[in-house]
Amino acid sequence: MKNNLFQKLTSGVLFLAAWASTAAWAVNDLPGGPAVRQLNLQPGATKIAQEQGWLHWFMLIICTVIFVAVFGVMFYSIWKHRKSVGHKSASFHESVKVEIAWTVIPFIIVILMALPATKAVVAQKDTSNADLTIKATGYQWKWGYDYLKGQGEGIAFISTLDNAHREMSNNGAKGVDIDNYLLKVDNPLVVPVNKKVRIITTANDVIHAFAVPSLGVKQDAIPGFVRDTWFRAEAVGDYYGQCQELCGKEHAYMPIHVKVLSAADYSAWVATEQKKMAAKQDDPSKVWNLADLSKRGEKVYAANCAACHQPNGKGAGPIKPLDGAAVVLDADKNKQIKVLLNGQNNLTMPSWKQLSDTDIAAVITYTKNNWSNKTGQLVQPADVKAAR
């Protein structure tokens, strides 16, 4: 008796402690993203998303009415004609009228459900007459965006989970009360409001999926194939999604952030990005000195490598350390160049071909001369270009 009481009290204390620790994380709803204790679809910021929300309720109501009607009749029949009140089973053959009824009625219901659903699906696939075309390429584990057509044509960048959020996750996310936890990226996808944006999806390694619920888009990104979808955001704001295919161990760290700007702000953003790109257009034949290349490599490493290999280069779990690694210390620089260009271990270490020759040369030079790796070795952009 005492043991049972003690167990109940212990369970109660543990429950209260768990509840209190959860309550301490004062997370709020994230506009354009998930909400606290969310049970329904996210509010739609496009006509398609709003149509999806309506279809969700429409189908749910129809299915609920059918469920209540069918099981209501069934339970009523079982209860009303039970043996204990004197009813006896009847002997009869099929009824043509009943057969017709339970064939025609479901057929009509299915048609009523299929018509609006088909209309929405067809609309989702109509990517014609787009104002802006962007290619979204899935990488393990980040997104690459290339502006192919429309205002901003030629802009290209990689979007990666913010390193501070990854560090929080690595440390157990203790006391995290950030509304956009694991959804913040370094470079969001920027688009103008009230413009039709066509998204072309593909992948570099495994199957990914580009999905932003508030915009009503979800399209698989498959290596060697091209798929497309579209959206037209009706309000300025930030909208969040994630890769929705199990793409490997870092699947949870592959968010999507779409920033919708006014026409004027978008034009200003395009102008700024074009200036940045012009400044980054390095001559691959340029010869760098060790100090400048290492300084640039430090930034490339922090943005792309530190999440897995750690800022101290020690790695974690199955991720190999770079500090003291044989391939880093090897005098044959082509070995490390090939790893960055092609990946290794079944792409546990992904390919980084999307980086420029200068950035790859810089990050290799940085790893060869940082921590305990004082090799004095230098990799030039021309070396990377020759190895591609």
BALOBA-1460 file (C-alpha; in Angstrom, 3 decimals):
// residues 388
<rec num="1" residu="m" x="0.000" y="0.000" z="0.000"/>
<rec num="2" residu="k" x="2.755" y="2.402" z="1.010"/>
<rec num="3" residu="n" x="4.794" y="1.424" z="-2.031"/>
<rec num="4" residu="n" x="1.846" y="2.137" z="-4.334"/>
<rec num="5" residu="l" x="1.309" y="5.526" z="-2.701"/>
<rec num="6" residu="f" x="5.021" y="6.322" z="-3.014"/>
<rec num="7" residu="q" x="5.010" y="5.350" z="-6.694"/>
<rec num="8" residu="k" x="1.988" y="7.552" z="-7.378"/>
<rec num="9" residu="l" x="3.583" y="10.512" z="-5.595"/>
<rec num="10" residu="t" x="6.847" y="9.978" z="-7.492"/>
<rec num="11" residu="s" x="5.013" y="9.818" z="-10.825"/>
<rec num="12" residu="g" x="3.142" y="12.996" z="-9.964"/>
<rec num="13" residu="v" x="6.339" y="14.858" z="-9.087"/>
<rec num="14" residu="l" x="8.012" y="13.702" z="-12.306"/>
<rec num="15" residu="f" x="5.005" y="14.819" z="-14.339"/>
<rec num="16" residu="l" x="4.989" y="18.255" z="-12.709"/>
<rec num="17" residu="a" x="8.745" y="18.593" z="-13.253"/>
<rec num="18" residu="a" x="8.388" y="17.681" z="-16.937"/>
<rec num="19" residu="w" x="5.479" y="20.092" z="-17.336"/>
<rec num="20" residu="a" x="7.389" y="22.883" z="-15.606"/>
<rec num="21" residu="s" x="10.475" y="22.355" z="-17.781"/>
<rec num="22" residu="t" x="8.299" y="22.464" z="-20.900"/>
<rec num="23" residu="a" x="6.421" y="25.527" z="-19.706"/>
<rec num="24" residu="a" x="9.758" y="27.271" z="-19.156"/>
<rec num="25" residu="w" x="10.286" y="27.286" z="-22.907"/>
<rec num="26" residu="a" x="8.095" y="30.295" z="-23.621"/>
<rec num="27" residu="v" x="7.801" y="29.687" z="-27.359"/>
<rec num="28" residu="n" x="5.209" y="31.690" z="-29.265"/>
<rec num="29" residu="d" x="3.422" y="31.121" z="-32.553"/>
<rec num="30" residu="l" x="5.687" y="31.808" z="-35.527"/>
<rec num="31" residu="p" x="3.933" y="33.885" z="-38.220"/>
<rec num="32" residu="g" x="4.419" y="32.091" z="-41.510"/>
<rec num="33" residu="g" x="5.492" y="28.959" z="-39.666"/>
<rec num="34" residu="p" x="4.303" y="26.486" z="-37.031"/>
<rec num="35" residu="a" x="2.111" y="27.484" z="-34.113"/>
<rec num="36" residu="v" x="2.166" y="26.284" z="-30.531"/>
<rec num="37" residu="r" x="-0.080" y="23.197" z="-30.122"/>
<rec num="38" residu="q" x="-1.060" y="23.517" z="-33.771"/>
<rec num="39" residu="l" x="-3.835" y="21.105" z="-34.799"/>
<rec num="40" residu="n" x="-4.794" y="22.556" z="-38.154"/>
<rec num="41" residu="l" x="-3.070" y="23.651" z="-41.361"/>
<rec num="42" residu="q" x="-1.074" y="26.877" z="-41.276"/>
<rec num="43" residu="p" x="-2.945" y="30.009" z="-42.427"/>
<rec num="44" residu="g" x="-2.598" y="30.278" z="-46.209"/>
<rec num="45" residu="a" x="-0.696" y="33.219" z="-47.703"/>
<rec num="46" residu="t" x="-1.577" y="32.212" z="-51.280"/>
<rec num="47" residu="k" x="-4.807" y="31.339" z="-53.100"/>
<rec num="48" residu="i" x="-3.606" y="27.752" z="-53.472"/>
<rec num="49" residu="a" x="-2.861" y="27.405" z="-49.753"/>
<rec num="50" residu="q" x="-6.277" y="28.850" z="-48.901"/>
<rec num="51" residu="e" x="-7.898" y="26.403" z="-51.330"/>
<rec num="52" residu="q" x="-6.011" y="23.558" z="-49.661"/>
<rec num="53" residu="g" x="-7.339" y="24.699" z="-46.287"/>
<rec num="54" residu="w" x="-10.907" y="24.779" z="-47.607"/>
<rec num="55" residu="l" x="-10.523" y="21.332" z="-49.181"/>
<rec num="56" residu="h" x="-9.182" y="19.997" z="-45.889"/>
<rec num="57" residu="w" x="-12.331" y="21.061" z="-44.053"/>
<rec num="58" residu="f" x="-14.618" y="20.050" z="-46.914"/>
<rec num="59" residu="m" x="-13.220" y="16.492" z="-47.005"/>
<rec num="60" residu="l" x="-13.179" y="16.242" z="-43.219"/>
<rec num="61" residu="i" x="-16.845" y="17.232" z="-42.927"/>
<rec num="62" residu="i" x="-17.949" y="14.817" z="-45.661"/>
<rec num="63" residu="c" x="-15.974" y="11.942" z="-44.112"/>
<rec num="64" residu="t" x="-17.334" y="12.760" z="-40.649"/>
<rec num="65" residu="v" x="-20.944" y="12.821" z="-41.886"/>
<rec num="66" residu="i" x="-20.443" y="9.474" z="-43.684"/>
<rec num="67" residu="f" x="-18.824" y="7.962" z="-40.587"/>
<rec num="68" residu="v" x="-21.633" y="9.092" z="-38.277"/>
<rec num="69" residu="a" x="-24.374" y="8.019" z="-40.730"/>
<rec num="70" residu="v" x="-22.956" y="4.562" z="-41.507"/>
<rec num="71" residu="f" x="-21.961" y="3.614" z="-37.976"/>
<rec num="72" residu="g" x="-25.096" y="5.222" z="-36.567"/>
<rec num="73" residu="v" x="-27.317" y="3.003" z="-38.739"/>
<rec num="74" residu="m" x="-25.156" y="-0.018" z="-37.994"/>
<rec num="75" residu="f" x="-25.154" y="0.441" z="-34.220"/>
<rec num="76" residu="y" x="-28.874" y="1.297" z="-34.203"/>
<rec num="77" residu="s" x="-29.651" y="-1.878" z="-36.174"/>
<rec num="78" residu="i" x="-27.524" y="-4.026" z="-33.872"/>
<rec num="79" residu="w" x="-29.099" y="-2.559" z="-30.743"/>
<rec num="80" residu="k" x="-32.710" y="-2.424" z="-31.957"/>
<rec num="81" residu="h" x="-32.752" y="-5.949" z="-33.374"/>
<rec num="82" residu="r" x="-30.681" y="-7.759" z="-30.777"/>
<rec num="83" residu="k" x="-31.579" y="-11.314" z="-29.845"/>
<rec num="84" residu="s" x="-32.119" y="-10.506" z="-26.165"/>
<rec num="85" residu="v" x="-35.340" y="-8.589" z="-26.941"/>
<rec num="86" residu="g" x="-36.772" y="-11.424" z="-29.019"/>
<rec num="87" residu="h" x="-35.663" y="-10.575" z="-32.545"/>
<rec num="88" residu="k" x="-34.788" y="-13.433" z="-34.879"/>
<rec num="89" residu="s" x="-32.559" y="-13.261" z="-37.929"/>
<rec num="90" residu="a" x="-34.461" y="-12.958" z="-41.191"/>
<rec num="91" residu="s" x="-33.800" y="-14.996" z="-44.302"/>
<rec num="92" residu="f" x="-33.786" y="-12.899" z="-47.482"/>
<rec num="93" residu="h" x="-31.913" y="-12.421" z="-50.733"/>
<rec num="94" residu="e" x="-30.305" y="-9.329" z="-52.237"/>
<rec num="95" residu="s" x="-32.314" y="-6.198" z="-52.946"/>
<rec num="96" residu="v" x="-31.799" y="-4.544" z="-56.336"/>
<rec num="97" residu="k" x="-32.882" y="-1.188" z="-54.919"/>
<rec num="98" residu="v" x="-30.343" y="-1.380" z="-52.082"/>
<rec num="99" residu="e" x="-27.601" y="-2.450" z="-54.489"/>
<rec num="100" residu="i" x="-28.347" y="0.525" z="-56.745"/>
<rec num="101" residu="a" x="-28.529" y="2.915" z="-53.783"/>
<rec num="102" residu="w" x="-25.204" y="1.972" z="-52.234"/>
<rec num="103" residu="t" x="-23.521" y="2.144" z="-55.654"/>
<rec num="104" residu="v" x="-24.986" y="5.420" z="-56.916"/>
<rec num="105" residu="i" x="-24.809" y="7.420" z="-53.669"/>
<rec num="106" residu="p" x="-21.067" y="6.771" z="-53.014"/>
<rec num="107" residu="f" x="-20.361" y="7.495" z="-56.691"/>
<rec num="108" residu="i" x="-22.044" y="10.898" z="-56.378"/>
<rec num="109" residu="i" x="-20.155" y="11.630" z="-53.157"/>
<rec num="110" residu="v" x="-16.830" y="10.731" z="-54.780"/>
<rec num="111" residu="i" x="-17.567" y="13.016" z="-57.742"/>
<rec num="112" residu="l" x="-18.459" y="15.872" z="-55.388"/>
<rec num="113" residu="m" x="-15.132" y="15.375" z="-53.619"/>
<rec num="114" residu="a" x="-13.092" y="14.892" z="-56.789"/>
<rec num="115" residu="l" x="-14.238" y="18.000" z="-58.675"/>
<rec num="116" residu="p" x="-12.810" y="20.684" z="-56.333"/>
<rec num="117" residu="a" x="-9.761" y="18.533" z="-55.548"/>
<rec num="118" residu="t" x="-8.945" y="18.098" z="-59.235"/>
<rec num="119" residu="k" x="-9.390" y="21.810" z="-59.825"/>
<rec num="120" residu="a" x="-6.875" y="22.591" z="-57.049"/>
<rec num="121" residu="v" x="-4.340" y="20.015" z="-58.256"/>
<rec num="122" residu="v" x="-4.495" y="21.315" z="-61.838"/>
<rec num="123" residu="a" x="-4.034" y="24.886" z="-60.581"/>
<rec num="124" residu="q" x="-1.003" y="23.799" z="-58.522"/>
<rec num="125" residu="k" x="0.716" y="22.486" z="-61.650"/>
<rec num="126" residu="d" x="0.040" y="25.516" z="-63.864"/>
<rec num="127" residu="t" x="3.488" y="27.135" z="-63.783"/>
<rec num="128" residu="s" x="2.981" y="29.108" z="-67.007"/>
<rec num="129" residu="n" x="3.445" y="32.880" z="-67.284"/>
<rec num="130" residu="a" x="5.658" y="33.137" z="-64.203"/>
<rec num="131" residu="d" x="7.109" y="36.535" z="-63.306"/>
<rec num="132" residu="l" x="10.130" y="34.953" z="-61.646"/>
<rec num="133" residu="t" x="11.764" y="31.531" z="-62.078"/>
<rec num="134" residu="i" x="14.057" y="30.140" z="-59.380"/>
<rec num="135" residu="k" x="15.827" y="26.800" z="-59.280"/>
<rec num="136" residu="a" x="15.933" y="25.205" z="-55.815"/>
<rec num="137" residu="t" x="18.613" y="22.519" z="-55.550"/>
<rec num="138" residu="g" x="18.665" y="20.210" z="-52.550"/>
<rec num="139" residu="y" x="22.045" y="19.354" z="-51.065"/>
<rec num="140" residu="q" x="22.922" y="17.337" z="-47.991"/>
<rec num="141" residu="w" x="21.916" y="19.421" z="-46.075"/>
<rec num="142" residu="k" x="21.163" y="22.844" z="-47.442"/>
<rec num="143" residu="w" x="19.393" y="24.546" z="-50.349"/>
<rec num="144" residu="g" x="20.925" y="26.245" z="-53.357"/>
<rec num="145" residu="y" x="18.914" y="28.960" z="-55.095"/>
<rec num="146" residu="d" x="19.544" y="30.162" z="-58.653"/>
<rec num="147" residu="y" x="17.445" y="33.002" z="-60.090"/>
<rec num="148" residu="l" x="16.991" y="31.901" z="-63.696"/>
<rec num="149" residu="k" x="14.473" y="34.341" z="-65.151"/>
<rec num="150" residu="g" x="12.914" y="37.645" z="-64.189"/>
<rec num="151" residu="q" x="14.148" y="40.437" z="-61.958"/>
<rec num="152" residu="g" x="17.255" y="39.221" z="-60.184"/>
<rec num="153" residu="e" x="18.323" y="36.877" z="-62.988"/>
<rec num="154" residu="g" x="21.836" y="35.583" z="-62.349"/>
<rec num="155" residu="i" x="21.706" y="35.779" z="-58.550"/>
<rec num="156" residu="a" x="22.724" y="32.513" z="-56.888"/>
<rec num="157" residu="f" x="23.513" y="31.524" z="-53.308"/>
<rec num="158" residu="i" x="23.439" y="28.703" z="-50.760"/>
<rec num="159" residu="s" x="20.982" y="28.764" z="-47.843"/>
<rec num="160" residu="t" x="22.136" y="26.963" z="-44.692"/>
<rec num="161" residu="l" x="20.785" y="26.584" z="-41.162"/>
<rec num="162" residu="d" x="22.074" y="29.366" z="-38.923"/>
<rec num="163" residu="n" x="25.129" y="28.007" z="-37.109"/>
<rec num="164" residu="a" x="23.988" y="29.410" z="-33.740"/>
<rec num="165" residu="h" x="20.823" y="27.302" z="-33.923"/>
<rec num="166" residu="r" x="22.866" y="24.219" z="-34.789"/>
<rec num="167" residu="e" x="25.059" y="24.862" z="-31.755"/>
<rec num="168" residu="m" x="21.941" y="25.085" z="-29.568"/>
<rec num="169" residu="s" x="20.823" y="21.711" z="-30.916"/>
<rec num="170" residu="n" x="24.263" y="20.188" z="-30.333"/>
<rec num="171" residu="n" x="24.123" y="21.383" z="-26.726"/>
<rec num="172" residu="g" x="20.739" y="19.769" z="-26.098"/>
<rec num="173" residu="a" x="18.634" y="22.884" z="-26.821"/>
<rec num="174" residu="k" x="18.529" y="23.699" z="-23.110"/>
<rec num="175" residu="g" x="16.288" y="26.634" z="-22.322"/>
<rec num="176" residu="v" x="15.629" y="27.411" z="-25.980"/>
<rec num="177" residu="d" x="12.749" y="29.882" z="-26.274"/>
<rec num="178" residu="i" x="13.354" y="31.084" z="-29.831"/>
<rec num="179" residu="d" x="10.213" y="31.014" z="-31.945"/>
<rec num="180" residu="n" x="12.108" y="30.173" z="-35.143"/>
<rec num="181" residu="y" x="14.330" y="27.505" z="-33.564"/>
<rec num="182" residu="l" x="15.981" y="25.394" z="-36.297"/>
<rec num="183" residu="l" x="14.211" y="27.470" z="-38.962"/>
<rec num="184" residu="k" x="16.642" y="30.398" z="-39.201"/>
<rec num="185" residu="v" x="18.965" y="30.411" z="-42.208"/>
<rec num="186" residu="d" x="21.891" y="32.559" z="-43.257"/>
<rec num="187" residu="n" x="20.453" y="33.408" z="-46.692"/>
<rec num="188" residu="p" x="16.648" y="33.278" z="-47.100"/>
<rec num="189" residu="l" x="14.956" y="32.922" z="-50.467"/>
<rec num="190" residu="v" x="13.750" y="36.443" z="-51.317"/>
<rec num="191" residu="v" x="10.801" y="37.065" z="-53.664"/>
<rec num="192" residu="p" x="8.454" y="39.979" z="-54.456"/>
<rec num="193" residu="v" x="4.865" y="40.125" z="-53.238"/>
<rec num="194" residu="n" x="1.969" y="39.486" z="-55.650"/>
<rec num="195" residu="k" x="4.251" y="38.005" z="-58.308"/>
<rec num="196" residu="k" x="3.988" y="34.486" z="-59.695"/>
<rec num="197" residu="v" x="7.137" y="32.648" z="-58.647"/>
<rec num="198" residu="r" x="7.975" y="29.389" z="-60.389"/>
<rec num="199" residu="i" x="10.178" y="27.029" z="-58.370"/>
<rec num="200" residu="i" x="12.146" y="24.423" z="-60.321"/>
<rec num="201" residu="t" x="13.345" y="21.652" z="-58.017"/>
<rec num="202" residu="t" x="16.185" y="19.182" z="-58.390"/>
<rec num="203" residu="a" x="18.816" y="17.623" z="-56.112"/>
<rec num="204" residu="n" x="22.539" y="17.044" z="-56.074"/>
<rec num="205" residu="d" x="22.700" y="13.806" z="-54.069"/>
<rec num="206" residu="v" x="19.539" y="12.190" z="-52.657"/>
<rec num="207" residu="i" x="15.812" y="12.936" z="-52.815"/>
<rec num="208" residu="h" x="14.802" y="16.100" z="-50.979"/>
<rec num="209" residu="a" x="11.493" y="17.988" z="-50.963"/>
<rec num="210" residu="f" x="10.906" y="21.736" z="-51.129"/>
<rec num="211" residu="a" x="7.899" y="22.510" z="-48.922"/>
<rec num="212" residu="v" x="6.494" y="25.733" z="-47.440"/>
<rec num="213" residu="p" x="3.009" y="25.030" z="-45.966"/>
<rec num="214" residu="s" x="1.860" y="28.667" z="-45.719"/>
<rec num="215" residu="l" x="2.553" y="29.118" z="-49.435"/>
<rec num="216" residu="g" x="0.856" y="25.843" z="-50.375"/>
<rec num="217" residu="v" x="3.910" y="24.336" z="-52.086"/>
<rec num="218" residu="k" x="5.498" y="20.897" z="-51.708"/>
<rec num="219" residu="q" x="7.564" y="19.406" z="-54.508"/>
<rec num="220" residu="d" x="10.113" y="16.584" z="-54.448"/>
<rec num="221" residu="a" x="13.653" y="17.431" z="-55.554"/>
<rec num="222" residu="i" x="15.076" y="14.347" z="-57.285"/>
<rec num="223" residu="p" x="18.664" y="13.903" z="-58.536"/>
<rec num="224" residu="g" x="18.790" y="13.875" z="-62.327"/>
<rec num="225" residu="f" x="15.197" y="15.084" z="-62.681"/>
<rec num="226" residu="v" x="13.474" y="18.458" z="-62.826"/>
<rec num="227" residu="r" x="10.103" y="19.170" z="-61.210"/>
<rec num="228" residu="d" x="8.337" y="22.486" z="-60.746"/>
<rec num="229" residu="t" x="5.714" y="24.220" z="-58.652"/>
<rec num="230" residu="w" x="4.691" y="27.827" z="-58.047"/>
<rec num="231" residu="f" x="3.241" y="30.300" z="-55.600"/>
<rec num="232" residu="r" x="2.060" y="33.908" z="-55.479"/>
<rec num="233" residu="a" x="2.392" y="35.349" z="-51.975"/>
<rec num="234" residu="e" x="-0.351" y="37.863" z="-51.178"/>
<rec num="235" residu="a" x="1.288" y="39.458" z="-48.147"/>
<rec num="236" residu="v" x="4.740" y="40.702" z="-47.221"/>
<rec num="237" residu="g" x="6.355" y="38.586" z="-44.511"/>
<rec num="238" residu="d" x="8.453" y="35.567" z="-43.630"/>
<rec num="239" residu="y" x="7.312" y="32.025" z="-44.409"/>
<rec num="240" residu="y" x="8.987" y="28.860" z="-43.210"/>
<rec num="241" residu="g" x="9.234" y="25.263" z="-44.310"/>
<rec num="242" residu="q" x="11.568" y="22.294" z="-44.202"/>
<rec num="243" residu="c" x="12.771" y="19.474" z="-46.395"/>
<rec num="244" residu="q" x="9.971" y="16.900" z="-46.269"/>
<rec num="245" residu="e" x="11.882" y="13.834" z="-47.444"/>
<rec num="246" residu="l" x="14.093" y="11.757" z="-45.159"/>
<rec num="247" residu="c" x="17.367" y="12.781" z="-46.785"/>
<rec num="248" residu="g" x="19.904" y="11.561" z="-44.226"/>
<rec num="249" residu="k" x="21.110" y="12.210" z="-40.719"/>
<rec num="250" residu="e" x="20.959" y="16.022" z="-41.022"/>
<rec num="251" residu="h" x="17.398" y="15.994" z="-42.360"/>
<rec num="252" residu="a" x="16.150" y="18.002" z="-39.373"/>
<rec num="253" residu="y" x="18.646" y="20.767" z="-40.127"/>
<rec num="254" residu="m" x="17.509" y="21.686" z="-43.636"/>
<rec num="255" residu="p" x="14.999" y="24.542" z="-43.223"/>
<rec num="256" residu="i" x="13.487" y="26.803" z="-45.860"/>
<rec num="257" residu="h" x="12.918" y="30.500" z="-45.231"/>
<rec num="258" residu="v" x="11.051" y="32.507" z="-47.869"/>
<rec num="259" residu="k" x="11.139" y="36.281" z="-47.360"/>
<rec num="260" residu="v" x="8.441" y="38.133" z="-49.295"/>
<rec num="261" residu="l" x="9.208" y="41.813" z="-49.908"/>
<rec num="262" residu="s" x="7.385" y="44.726" z="-51.457"/>
<rec num="263" residu="a" x="8.278" y="45.550" z="-55.068"/>
<rec num="264" residu="a" x="10.519" y="48.464" z="-54.021"/>
<rec num="265" residu="d" x="12.300" y="46.482" z="-51.288"/>
<rec num="266" residu="y" x="12.803" y="43.548" z="-53.642"/>
<rec num="267" residu="s" x="14.397" y="45.799" z="-56.261"/>
<rec num="268" residu="a" x="16.722" y="47.182" z="-53.590"/>
<rec num="269" residu="w" x="17.622" y="43.644" z="-52.478"/>
<rec num="270" residu="v" x="18.392" y="42.632" z="-56.085"/>
<rec num="271" residu="a" x="20.683" y="45.633" z="-56.518"/>
<rec num="272" residu="t" x="22.534" y="44.798" z="-53.305"/>
<rec num="273" residu="e" x="22.953" y="41.135" z="-54.238"/>
<rec num="274" residu="q" x="24.228" y="41.982" z="-57.701"/>
<rec num="275" residu="k" x="26.887" y="44.230" z="-56.152"/>
<rec num="276" residu="k" x="27.896" y="41.409" z="-53.794"/>
<rec num="277" residu="m" x="28.152" y="38.958" z="-56.679"/>
<rec num="278" residu="a" x="30.271" y="41.357" z="-58.700"/>
<rec num="279" residu="a" x="32.626" y="41.695" z="-55.730"/>
<rec num="280" residu="k" x="32.852" y="37.900" z="-55.358"/>
<rec num="281" residu="q" x="33.655" y="37.195" z="-59.000"/>
<rec num="282" residu="d" x="37.231" y="36.234" z="-58.341"/>
<rec num="283" residu="d" x="39.674" y="35.486" z="-61.090"/>
<rec num="284" residu="p" x="40.548" y="31.779" z="-60.635"/>
<rec num="285" residu="s" x="44.022" y="32.524" z="-61.993"/>
<rec num="286" residu="k" x="44.697" y="35.027" z="-59.202"/>
<rec num="287" residu="v" x="47.554" y="34.006" z="-56.914"/>
<rec num="288" residu="w" x="46.728" y="34.492" z="-53.226"/>
<rec num="289" residu="n" x="48.991" y="34.718" z="-50.218"/>
<rec num="290" residu="l" x="48.526" y="32.426" z="-47.230"/>
<rec num="291" residu="a" x="47.176" y="35.024" z="-44.798"/>
<rec num="292" residu="d" x="44.456" y="36.408" z="-47.082"/>
<rec num="293" residu="l" x="43.333" y="32.991" z="-48.292"/>
<rec num="294" residu="s" x="43.181" y="31.591" z="-44.732"/>
<rec num="295" residu="k" x="41.151" y="34.595" z="-43.587"/>
<rec num="296" residu="r" x="38.611" y="33.988" z="-46.344"/>
<rec num="297" residu="g" x="38.661" y="30.256" z="-45.645"/>
<rec num="298" residu="e" x="37.742" y="30.887" z="-42.015"/>
<rec num="299" residu="k" x="34.469" y="32.507" z="-43.126"/>
<rec num="300" residu="v" x="33.720" y="29.701" z="-45.598"/>
<rec num="301" residu="y" x="34.387" y="27.104" z="-42.892"/>
<rec num="302" residu="a" x="32.118" y="28.846" z="-40.361"/>
<rec num="303" residu="a" x="29.265" y="29.060" z="-42.878"/>
<rec num="304" residu="n" x="29.480" y="25.559" z="-44.334"/>
<rec num="305" residu="c" x="31.694" y="23.185" z="-42.353"/>
<rec num="306" residu="a" x="31.564" y="24.093" z="-38.662"/>
<rec num="307" residu="a" x="28.084" y="22.619" z="-38.161"/>
<rec num="308" residu="c" x="29.430" y="19.078" z="-38.660"/>
<rec num="309" residu="h" x="33.185" y="19.247" z="-38.085"/>
<rec num="310" residu="q" x="32.779" y="21.700" z="-35.153"/>
<rec num="311" residu="p" x="34.526" y="25.103" z="-34.891"/>
<rec num="312" residu="n" x="37.477" y="23.377" z="-33.202"/>
<rec num="313" residu="g" x="37.847" y="20.874" z="-36.057"/>
<rec num="314" residu="k" x="37.405" y="17.895" z="-33.744"/>
<rec num="315" residu="g" x="34.305" y="16.458" z="-35.419"/>
<rec num="316" residu="a" x="31.585" y="14.635" z="-33.486"/>
<rec num="317" residu="g" x="30.259" y="11.079" z="-33.544"/>
<rec num="318" residu="p" x="30.641" y="9.667" z="-37.063"/>
<rec num="319" residu="i" x="31.970" y="13.010" z="-38.383"/>
<rec num="320" residu="k" x="35.716" y="12.723" z="-38.792"/>
<rec num="321" residu="p" x="37.953" y="15.408" z="-37.232"/>
<rec num="322" residu="l" x="39.927" y="17.752" z="-39.462"/>
<rec num="323" residu="d" x="42.424" y="18.629" z="-36.763"/>
<rec num="324" residu="g" x="45.228" y="16.159" z="-37.348"/>
<rec num="325" residu="a" x="43.456" y="14.383" z="-40.227"/>
<rec num="326" residu="a" x="45.774" y="12.513" z="-42.590"/>
<rec num="327" residu="v" x="44.134" y="13.884" z="-45.747"/>
<rec num="328" residu="v" x="44.532" y="17.441" z="-44.444"/>
<rec num="329" residu="l" x="48.176" y="16.972" z="-43.456"/>
<rec num="330" residu="d" x="49.046" y="15.133" z="-46.683"/>
<rec num="331" residu="a" x="51.412" y="17.056" z="-48.948"/>
<rec num="332" residu="d" x="49.304" y="15.987" z="-51.941"/>
<rec num="333" residu="k" x="46.690" y="18.751" z="-51.889"/>
<rec num="334" residu="n" x="44.697" y="17.071" z="-54.659"/>
<rec num="335" residu="k" x="43.463" y="14.426" z="-52.208"/>
<rec num="336" residu="q" x="41.580" y="17.007" z="-50.141"/>
<rec num="337" residu="i" x="40.437" y="18.879" z="-53.237"/>
<rec num="338" residu="k" x="38.839" y="15.678" z="-54.567"/>
<rec num="339" residu="v" x="37.042" y="15.105" z="-51.253"/>
<rec num="340" residu="l" x="35.451" y="18.568" z="-51.387"/>
<rec num="341" residu="l" x="34.524" y="18.268" z="-55.057"/>
<rec num="342" residu="n" x="33.181" y="14.715" z="-55.005"/>
<rec num="343" residu="g" x="32.333" y="13.956" z="-51.367"/>
<rec num="344" residu="q" x="33.102" y="10.613" z="-49.746"/>
<rec num="345" residu="n" x="31.704" y="7.783" z="-47.583"/>
<rec num="346" residu="n" x="28.488" y="7.523" z="-49.645"/>
<rec num="347" residu="l" x="28.116" y="11.296" z="-49.410"/>
<rec num="348" residu="t" x="28.191" y="11.336" z="-45.608"/>
<rec num="349" residu="m" x="30.686" y="14.011" z="-46.517"/>
<rec num="350" residu="p" x="28.733" y="15.823" z="-49.271"/>
<rec num="351" residu="s" x="30.133" y="17.300" z="-52.447"/>
<rec num="352" residu="w" x="30.830" y="21.049" z="-52.338"/>
<rec num="353" residu="k" x="31.021" y="21.689" z="-56.089"/>
<rec num="354" residu="q" x="28.557" y="24.522" z="-55.634"/>
<rec num="355" residu="l" x="31.250" y="26.631" z="-53.958"/>
<rec num="356" residu="s" x="33.557" y="28.723" z="-56.122"/>
<rec num="357" residu="d" x="37.112" y="27.671" z="-56.885"/>
<rec num="358" residu="t" x="38.378" y="30.436" z="-54.616"/>
<rec num="359" residu="d" x="36.139" y="29.444" z="-51.699"/>
<rec num="360" residu="i" x="37.176" y="25.770" z="-51.942"/>
<rec num="361" residu="a" x="40.854" y="26.740" z="-52.144"/>
<rec num="362" residu="a" x="40.394" y="29.084" z="-49.194"/>
<rec num="363" residu="v" x="38.694" y="26.589" z="-46.898"/>
<rec num="364" residu="i" x="41.253" y="23.865" z="-47.698"/>
<rec num="365" residu="t" x="44.066" y="26.306" z="-46.993"/>
<rec num="366" residu="y" x="42.379" y="27.288" z="-43.733"/>
<rec num="367" residu="t" x="42.080" y="23.681" z="-42.533"/>
<rec num="368" residu="k" x="45.692" y="22.940" z="-43.494"/>
<rec num="369" residu="n" x="46.938" y="25.839" z="-41.378"/>
<rec num="370" residu="n" x="44.529" y="25.997" z="-38.425"/>
<rec num="371" residu="w" x="44.368" y="24.260" z="-35.024"/>
<rec num="372" residu="s" x="47.369" y="21.910" z="-34.809"/>
<rec num="373" residu="n" x="47.609" y="21.652" z="-38.619"/>
<rec num="374" residu="k" x="50.506" y="24.029" z="-39.146"/>
<rec num="375" residu="t" x="51.499" y="22.675" z="-42.551"/>
<rec num="376" residu="g" x="52.261" y="25.958" z="-44.277"/>
<rec num="377" residu="q" x="50.605" y="24.485" z="-47.378"/>
<rec num="378" residu="l" x="48.682" y="26.727" z="-49.749"/>
<rec num="379" residu="v" x="46.011" y="25.754" z="-52.292"/>
<rec num="380" residu="q" x="45.348" y="28.205" z="-55.112"/>
<rec num="381" residu="p" x="41.989" y="28.568" z="-56.962"/>
<rec num="382" residu="a" x="43.719" y="27.403" z="-60.135"/>
<rec num="383" residu="d" x="44.438" y="24.058" z="-58.439"/>
<rec num="384" residu="v" x="40.722" y="23.560" z="-57.754"/>
<rec num="385" residu="k" x="39.741" y="24.637" z="-61.262"/>
<rec num="386" residu="a" x="42.149" y="22.089" z="-62.736"/>
<rec num="387" residu="a" x="40.679" y="19.302" z="-60.575"/>
<rec num="388" residu="r" x="37.035" y="19.927" z="-61.478"/>
